[in-house]
Amino acid sequence: MIISVIVSCFMIVGLVPCLGWLNWFTLSVGGVNLIISIIALLNAKTDKSRNMATIGLVVTGLACAIGFVRLLLGACIF
């Protein structure tokens, strides 16, 4: 969940027009964090850890989606 908060902060900073390149960092770290969150969700023993993994998965997914859309609109993908 901590990494998802960091990825979200980089995504917010990446929305600034001159700092759109940070979205590449958001997508790369966010993709790794999505995999880690899925593994944590599958291995969760308690409800608290399951909730933390779910929150991390949702926040990282949203940050990656918004970062991807920002890259599409900024024409940095093609």
Buried (B, 14 or more C-beta within 10 A) or exposed (E): BEBBBBBBEBBBBBBEEEEBEBBBBBBEBBEEBBEBBEEBBEEBEEEEBBEBBBBBBEBBBBBBEBBBEBBEEBEEEE
